[in-house]
């Protein structure tokens, strides 16, 4: 195995791969930070080794957890009376080469200083390599941790997060483009959460990171991920979870999403800097982070608008919800999977299934805990303690809001979101009906491209490669119903460039489709 990311060659394109994974979240409903929840995560991860990949040498494809910052733990290691929301933590992969590592440290130090983020402590994250196979050592990267405090002039945690985000973008802009900082990769930089991940098997995650086995490391919630890199090459930086989400499946709209995001950034005079070999999951995490920090969306709005349900013909949705989702569709590119998404930012944590619904998510709730995972029974709650079990449906979601101390199911979440703004008014303002378009003056009618030859209509049909079959199976059903005919048949024709029946320019184009892989 190689530690380098795969490169395109010949007909091989590494971006065409996909993976299948195990994901989940668990959180305490009372918001109390405890060490027990980390032990639960270990139990949940140990039950799904089949959802993670492993080489012949026993090296995992990648696994990790995203946890809220433990107040008690960081008070202990810094010796400072830290307050929640007034300090932040940054975890960074750094290169093994001494010179490159020194460059990486200098970049982070200087950037945090330039943004007025006083560093309390910098340390090597303690790792227990004895829990992994010997062959795994060459694939693991050192992790450096920075602990810093909020500037005196920043009193609101959201403003603190935005300043941290600007520092993160500054670091990434150089780390991802300048060779002297090669190998530097930010796992997380936040005042709310931190990420632990590596080239691990699922059962190795908690014991590998010594911080997570410390009884003083107490959290109220977390989400986890273990990766099976189907048709892709595993790499440490693309292990999950990411900063705001973990994802099982693939995003078949990823290329379209990247193009749309780049175009929008260009229109705003900005440039998106992406890590080399970025996965579809990493791109979505980066996009959500941008929507939160730059467009002031909350996490639930971002997740729903970027991964909407199939709302168009759903009569169960209220008019307000339908107007909201239609309004979202005007400006937000859909991220279609199949995809099961786990998300969290330290305040809310939850799970969402895309509208295809082809990835499993099973939910469980007790008096003290609520969670959702790829498989039922990953955490062995006593049967008498379980209040309800269920599954998240296609386009559905379940999340817990620690600010409100309550959970939301799909319809509850959509109704709550729709009530926050008058989306019906916003939609009316943005919508233009075809019947409302002004009449075109007679002197302006007629395009210079309009056909002005002497071919009869049926002759022009032939010229445009329409025949009796075209009308029978395509045109007539569309003319009769006002909709495209629905069909499902194998397509065995040659591609247009090799066909005996050259079918016009339109036949040289094809549409990408959702290729469903093993869940």
C-alpha positions in Angstrom: 0.0 0.0 0.0 1.1 3.6 -0.6 0.7 6.6 1.6 0.3 8.8 -1.5 -3.1 9.7 -2.9 -4.0 8.0 -6.3 -3.4 10.0 -9.5 -5.4 9.8 -12.8 -3.8 7.7 -15.5 -5.2 6.2 -18.7 -8.9 5.5 -18.3 -8.6 5.4 -14.5 -10.1 8.3 -12.7 -9.8 8.2 -8.8 -12.8 10.6 -8.5 -15.1 7.9 -9.8 -14.8 5.8 -6.7 -17.2 5.6 -3.8 -17.3 4.1 -0.3 -19.6 2.4 2.1 -19.4 3.2 5.8 -20.8 2.9 9.3 -22.0 6.1 11.0 -23.9 7.2 14.0 -24.4 9.7 16.8 -25.3 9.5 20.5 -25.9 12.3 23.0 -27.1 12.9 26.5 -30.5 14.7 26.6 -29.7 16.6 29.8 -26.5 18.1 28.3 -24.3 16.8 31.1 -20.7 15.9 30.1 -19.8 12.4 31.1 -17.1 9.9 30.2 -19.7 7.1 29.8 -20.7 8.4 26.4 -17.2 7.7 25.1 -17.5 4.2 26.3 -20.8 3.9 24.5 -19.1 5.1 21.3 -16.5 2.4 21.7 -19.2 -0.2 22.0 -21.0 1.1 18.9 -17.8 1.2 16.9 -16.8 -2.3 17.9 -20.1 -3.7 16.6 -19.6 -2.6 13.0 -16.1 -3.8 11.9 -17.8 -5.1 8.7 -18.6 -1.6 7.7 -15.0 -0.6 7.7 -12.3 -1.7 5.3 -9.1 -3.5 6.4 -6.0 -4.4 4.3 -4.4 -7.9 4.4 -2.0 -6.4 7.0 -4.8 -5.3 9.3 -4.6 -1.6 8.5 -8.0 0.1 8.7 -9.4 2.4 5.9 -10.0 5.1 8.5 -12.3 5.8 11.5 -12.8 8.5 14.1 -15.1 10.6 16.3 -16.2 14.2 16.6 -16.8 15.3 20.2 -17.7 18.5 22.0 -14.9 20.1 23.9 -14.5 18.6 27.4 -14.4 21.5 29.9 -13.0 19.3 32.8 -10.3 17.8 30.6 -9.0 21.0 29.2 -9.1 22.7 32.6 -6.9 19.8 33.9 -4.3 19.8 31.2 -3.9 23.6 31.0 -4.3 24.4 34.7 -6.6 27.3 33.8 -10.2 28.0 34.9 -11.5 27.8 31.3 -15.1 28.7 30.5 -17.2 27.0 27.9 -17.3 29.1 24.7 -14.2 31.1 25.8 -11.5 28.8 24.5 -10.9 26.8 21.3 -9.0 23.7 20.2 -7.2 23.0 17.0 -6.1 19.5 15.9 -3.8 19.3 13.0 -2.1 16.5 11.1 1.5 17.5 10.7 4.2 15.9 8.4 6.8 13.5 9.9 9.6 15.3 8.2 11.2 17.7 10.8 11.7 20.6 8.5 8.1 20.5 7.1 6.8 20.0 10.6 8.6 23.1 11.7 7.1 25.1 8.8 3.6 23.8 9.7 4.0 24.8 13.3 5.2 28.2 12.3 2.2 28.8 10.0 -0.4 27.8 12.6 1.4 29.8 15.4 1.6 33.0 13.2 -1.9 32.7 11.9 -3.5 32.3 15.4 -1.4 35.2 16.6 -2.4 37.4 13.7 -6.1 36.8 14.4 -5.6 37.7 18.1 -6.1 34.1 19.4 -3.8 33.7 22.4 -2.3 30.2 22.6 -2.4 28.6 26.1 -0.8 25.3 25.1 0.6 23.4 22.2 1.2 19.7 22.5 1.6 16.4 20.7 -1.6 14.5 21.0 -0.8 11.3 22.9 -1.4 8.2 20.8 -1.3 4.5 21.7 0.2 2.7 18.7 0.1 -0.6 20.5 -3.6 -1.0 19.7 -2.9 -1.0 16.0 -1.2 -3.6 13.8 2.5 -3.0 13.2 1.9 -2.3 9.5 -0.3 0.6 10.4 2.5 2.7 11.7 3.7 3.9 8.3 0.2 5.3 7.5 -0.4 7.2 10.7 0.4 10.9 11.0 1.4 12.9 14.1 -1.3 15.2 15.5 -0.5 18.5 17.1 -3.0 20.3 19.2 -3.3 24.0 19.9 -5.4 25.3 22.8 -6.2 29.0 22.7 -8.5 31.5 24.3 -11.0 34.0 23.0 -9.9 37.6 22.5 -11.1 40.1 25.0 -13.0 42.1 22.3 -15.0 39.0 21.3 -17.9 38.3 23.7 -20.3 36.3 21.5 -19.3 32.6 20.8 -20.7 32.9 17.2 -18.3 35.8 16.6 -15.5 33.8 18.2 -16.3 30.9 15.8 -16.3 33.2 12.8 -12.8 34.6 13.7 -11.6 31.0 14.2 -13.1 30.2 10.7 -11.2 33.0 9.1 -8.0 31.8 10.7 -8.8 28.3 9.4 -9.2 29.6 5.8 -5.9 31.4 6.1 -4.1 28.3 7.2 -5.8 26.2 4.5 -5.0 28.7 1.7 -1.3 28.2 2.3 -1.2 24.6 3.5 -3.1 23.3 0.4 -1.2 25.4 -2.2 2.4 25.9 -0.9 4.9 23.0 -0.9 6.7 24.2 2.2 3.6 23.5 4.2 2.9 20.2 2.5 1.4 17.6 4.9 -0.3 20.1 7.2 -4.0 19.3 7.4 -6.5 20.8 9.9 -8.8 18.1 11.4 -10.7 20.7 13.3 -10.4 24.2 14.6 -13.3 25.3 16.8 -14.6 26.6 20.2 -17.2 23.9 20.2 -15.9 20.5 18.9 -12.8 18.6 18.0 -12.1 15.7 15.6 -10.1 12.6 16.3 -9.4 10.4 13.3 -6.7 8.2 11.7 -6.1 5.1 9.5 -7.8 2.9 12.1 -10.2 0.0 12.4 -13.4 0.9 14.2 -12.5 -0.9 17.4 -9.2 1.0 17.6 -10.5 4.5 17.7 -11.2 5.2 21.4 -8.1 3.3 22.8 -5.8 4.8 20.1 -6.4 8.3 21.3 -5.2 8.4 24.9 -7.2 11.6 25.6 -10.4 9.6 25.0 -9.6 7.0 27.6 -8.9 9.6 30.3 -11.8 9.5 32.8 -11.7 13.3 33.0 -12.4 13.5 29.2 -16.2 14.0 29.5 -18.5 15.0 26.7 -22.3 15.3 26.2 -22.5 14.1 22.6 -20.5 12.8 19.7 -20.7 11.3 16.2 -18.5 8.6 14.7 -17.6 7.0 11.4 -15.8 4.0 10.1 -14.9 3.8 6.4 -15.0 1.1 3.8 -13.2 2.6 0.8 -15.0 0.8 -2.1 -13.2 1.6 -5.4 -11.1 4.2 -3.7 -7.7 4.4 -2.0 -7.9 5.2 1.7 -6.0 8.2 3.0 -5.6 9.5 6.5 -6.8 13.1 5.8 -10.0 11.8 4.1 -10.9 9.6 7.0 -14.0 10.7 8.8 -15.7 12.3 10.5 -15.1 15.8 9.3 -15.7 19.1 11.2 -19.5 19.2 10.9 -20.5 15.9 9.5 -19.9 12.2 8.7 -21.3 10.6 5.6 -22.1 7.1 4.5 -22.6 6.7 0.8 -21.6 8.8 -2.2 -22.7 12.1 -3.6 -23.5 11.5 -7.3 -24.1 15.2 -7.8 -20.6 16.1 -6.4 -19.2 17.4 -9.7 -22.2 19.6 -10.4 -22.1 20.9 -6.8 -18.4 21.8 -7.1 -19.0 23.6 -10.4 -21.9 25.6 -8.9 -20.0 26.5 -5.8 -17.0 27.6 -7.7 -19.2 29.8 -10.0 -20.9 31.4 -7.0 -17.5 32.0 -5.3 -16.2 33.6 -8.5 -19.3 35.9 -8.7 -18.5 37.0 -5.2 -14.9 37.6 -6.0 -13.7 34.7 -3.9 -11.8 31.5 -4.6 -12.4 28.1 -2.9 -9.2 26.4 -1.8 -9.7 22.6 -1.6 -7.3 19.9 -0.3 -5.8 17.7 -3.0 -7.7 14.5 -3.4 -10.7 15.9 -1.6 -13.6 13.4 -1.3 -17.2 14.1 -2.0 -17.9 13.9 1.8 -15.1 16.4 2.6 -16.4 18.8 -0.1 -19.9 18.7 1.5 -18.5 19.4 4.9 -16.5 22.3 3.5 -19.7 23.6 1.8 -21.8 23.4 5.0 -19.1 25.1 7.0 -19.0 27.9 4.5 -22.8 28.3 4.5 -22.8 28.6 8.3 -19.9 31.0 8.6 -20.2 33.1 5.5 -24.0 33.1 4.8 -25.1 33.0 8.5 -27.3 29.9 8.1 -27.9 27.7 11.1 -26.9 24.0 10.7 -30.4 22.6 10.3 -31.2 25.1 7.6 -28.0 24.3 5.8 -28.6 20.5 6.0 -32.2 20.7 4.8 -31.6 23.2 2.0 -28.5 21.4 0.7 -30.0 17.9 1.0 -33.8 18.5 0.5 -36.5 15.8 0.6 -38.6 14.9 -2.4 -41.2 17.6 -1.6 -42.7 18.3 -5.0 -45.5 15.8 -4.9 -45.7 15.2 -1.1 -49.2 16.1 -0.1 -48.3 15.5 3.6 -46.3 18.7 3.7 -48.0 21.9 4.7 -48.1 24.8 2.2 -45.6 26.7 4.4 -43.1 23.9 4.3 -43.6 23.4 0.5 -43.0 27.1 -0.1 -39.8 27.0 2.1 -38.4 24.0 0.2 -39.3 25.5 -3.2 -37.6 28.8 -2.1 -34.5 26.8 -1.1 -34.5 25.1 -4.5 -34.1 28.5 -6.2 -30.6 29.1 -4.9 -29.3 25.9 -3.4 -27.8 23.0 -5.4 -29.1 19.6 -4.3 -26.6 17.1 -2.9 -28.0 13.7 -4.0 -26.6 10.5 -2.7 -27.4 7.8 -1.8 -26.3 9.3 1.5 -26.8 9.0 5.2 -25.6 12.1 6.9 -24.6 12.6 10.6 -24.1 16.2 11.6 -23.3 18.2 14.7 -21.7 21.5 15.8 -21.7 21.1 19.6 -25.1 22.7 20.0 -27.3 20.4 17.7 -26.5 16.9 16.7 -28.5 14.6 14.4 -28.9 12.4 11.4 -30.4 12.9 7.9 -31.1 10.6 5.0 -31.2 11.9 1.5 -34.3 11.6 -0.6 -33.2 8.4 -2.3 -33.3 6.7 1.1 -30.8 3.9 0.2 -28.7 4.0 3.4 -29.8 2.6 6.7 -30.2 4.8 9.8 -31.8 3.3 12.9 -32.8 5.5 15.9 -33.1 4.8 19.6 -34.2 6.9 22.6 -34.1 6.3 26.3 -34.8 8.6 29.2 -31.2 9.8 29.1 -29.9 9.3 25.6 -30.9 9.7 22.0 -29.1 8.5 18.9 -29.1 7.1 15.4 -26.7 4.7 13.8 -26.2 2.6 10.7 -27.5 -0.6 12.5 -29.9 -1.3 15.3 -28.4 -2.5 18.6 -25.0 -0.9 18.2 -25.4 0.2 21.8 -26.9 -2.4 24.1 -29.4 -0.4 26.1 -31.4 -2.5 28.6 -34.7 -3.2 26.8 -36.8 -1.8 29.6 -35.0 1.5 29.3 -35.8 2.1 25.6 -38.6 4.6 25.1 -38.7 4.2 21.3 -36.9 2.7 18.4 -37.3 3.6 14.7 -35.7 4.3 11.4 -35.1 7.5 9.5 -37.1 7.5 6.3 -36.0 8.8 2.8 -35.6 12.5 3.1 -36.1 12.3 6.8 -34.1 13.5 9.8 -33.8 13.3 13.6 -31.9 15.8 15.7 -31.4 17.0 19.2 -31.1 20.6 20.1 -29.1 21.1 23.4 -30.2 24.8 23.5 -33.8 23.8 23.7 -33.3 20.4 25.4 -35.6 18.6 23.0 -35.5 16.4 19.9 -37.1 17.0 16.5 -38.4 14.5 14.0 -38.7 15.2 10.2 -42.1 17.0 10.1 -41.4 18.8 13.4 -38.1 20.0 12.1 -39.5 21.2 8.8 -42.5 23.0 10.4 -40.1 24.7 12.9 -37.8 25.8 10.1 -40.7 27.1 7.9 -42.0 29.2 10.8 -38.8 31.1 11.2 -39.3 33.2 8.1 -42.1 34.1 5.8 -40.9 31.9 2.9 -44.2 32.2 1.1 -43.7 35.9 0.7 -40.0 35.4 -0.3 -41.1 32.9 -2.9 -43.8 35.2 -4.3 -41.2 37.9 -4.6 -38.7 35.6 -6.4 -41.1 33.7 -8.6 -42.0 34.8 -12.2 -44.8 32.8 -13.9 -44.7 32.2 -17.6 -48.1 33.8 -18.0 -46.8 36.9 -16.3 -44.0 37.5 -18.8 -44.6 40.7 -20.9 -45.7 40.4 -24.5 -42.8 40.6 -27.0 -43.3 43.5 -29.4 -44.0 42.4 -32.9 -40.9 44.1 -34.3 -38.8 42.0 -31.9 -40.4 38.7 -32.7 -38.5 36.1 -34.7 -35.0 35.0 -34.0 -32.2 35.2 -36.6 -31.6 31.5 -35.9 -35.2 30.6 -36.9 -35.5 28.2 -39.7 -36.3 29.9 -43.0 -35.8 27.1 -45.5 -38.3 25.2 -47.6 -38.3 21.8 -46.0 -41.7 20.6 -44.9 -42.4 19.7 -41.2 -42.0 16.0 -41.6 -38.8 16.5 -43.6 -37.4 18.6 -40.7 -38.3 15.8 -38.3 -36.1 13.5 -40.3 -33.3 16.1 -40.4 -33.5 16.3 -36.6 -33.5 12.5 -36.4 -37.1 12.1 -35.2 -38.9 9.0 -36.6 -42.0 7.1 -35.9 -40.4 5.4 -32.8 -39.5 8.9 -31.5 -43.1 10.0 -31.6 -44.6 6.7 -30.4 -42.4 6.3 -27.3 -41.4 9.9 -26.5 -43.1 12.8 -28.2 -46.7 11.5 -28.2 -46.7 10.6 -24.5 -45.2 14.0 -23.7 -47.8 15.9 -25.8 -50.7 13.9 -24.3 -49.7 14.1 -20.7 -47.5 17.2 -20.4 -44.8 15.1 -18.8 -41.9 13.0 -19.8 -42.7 9.3 -20.2 -41.4 7.2 -17.3 -39.7 4.0 -18.4 -36.9 1.6 -17.3 -35.1 -0.3 -20.0 -31.6 -1.3 -20.8 -29.9 1.0 -23.3 -27.9 -1.0 -25.7 -27.2 1.5 -28.5 -23.7 2.6 -29.4 -22.5 5.9 -28.3 -23.3 8.6 -30.9 -19.7 9.0 -32.1 -19.6 5.3 -33.1 -23.3 5.0 -34.2 -24.4 4.4 -37.8 -27.3 6.7 -37.1 -25.8 10.1 -36.3 -28.6 11.7 -34.2 -27.8 15.4 -34.1 -25.9 17.4 -31.5 -28.2 16.6 -28.6 -27.3 12.9 -28.8 -23.7 13.6 -28.0 -24.7 14.5 -24.5 -25.4 12.1 -21.7 -26.8 12.5 -18.2 -25.0 11.3 -15.1 -27.1 8.9 -13.0 -27.1 7.7 -9.4 -25.1 4.5 -9.3 -26.2 2.7 -6.1 -23.5 0.8 -4.3 -23.7 -1.7 -1.4 -25.2 0.0 1.7 
